[in-house]
């Protein structure tokens, strides 16, 4: 049965005419970025779904000591209602002291569920080791777990990960280079020399010559006002300017695991002839009974009998004229009934033969 290749082949049919985009849609301002925070804490109030591990016990004793409670030497606390967790959050750009951010709480021990638990005060640190936020609150857990008396259990979603909306308070702001220096730099999401130059030309056409300059394939540097309030208004204007980006480079992306093939509009084929054929090998195992002769003293035995059938389809050949387009390639491979795996082999062979003008990327 022939596969319909169009179910697996995704085509990027970009318009031959360039389309205008806003600067803010293809770039970001250098230095305006989020920062990841991480912390270690305890979740308490669990209904027996916690854990008793050495580091949980140690953390629990340290928490009690900080609260002024000293346990007797050799006394081991029962921590089935307590779980050790990792707390993560993302500190957004320009987050101010006192603002709230969301946190994700994940079990790092053997706790069965964090449902119904409360995260006690946890410091969230940045890459530099400084505390930027403090988290505490009740967890919202989407997963669940249930155990039966006979030892059976059921788990839905992930009960060992929870979230606290507005669960952390920002205690320290991250310095941003946005307010300093003479320039604002835009970094393109996809590096391209032509796109960077066109962005620079668009800004200069609006603000005047030599206002912007392309530093490389990614960065465009723009002169900006020193006053912070003027800089905000200036950036608001610049990031909404429109320009025509460069056409994407000729690429073919092949995902060998899913059979997905993405072919860019600018891919062209050089003169080439391809033959397509297939061989099917069928092996069938039949079991036969071997009966010994009378009075031979042998035993009845079951022996395998293999039938092997080889069927080879007639090869088909199609020819590409110089500069063949994507549409012609798709029509040709569909005409011969090529499967995604066949097309991957065809594309690799064409690339090795130097018949593809573009990159072939296998992921």
Secondary structure, 3 states (H helix, E strand, C coil): CCCCHHHCEEECCCCCCCCEEEHHHHEEECCCCCEEEEEEEEEECCCCCCCCCHHHHHHHHHHHHHCCCCCCCCCCCCCCCCEEEEEEEEECCCCCCCCEEEEEEEECCCCCCCCCCEEEEEEEECCCCCEEEEEEEECECCCEEEECCCCCEEEECCCCEEEEEEEEEECCCCCCHHHCCCEEEEEECCCCHHHHHHHHHHHHHHHCCCCEEECCCCEEEEECCCCHHHHHHHHHHHCCCEEECCCCCCEEEEECCCCEEEECCCCEECCEEEEECCEEEEEEEEEEEECCCCCCCCCCEEEEEEEEEEEECCCEEEEECCCECHHHHHHHHHHCCCCHHHHHHHHHHHHHCCCEECEEEEC
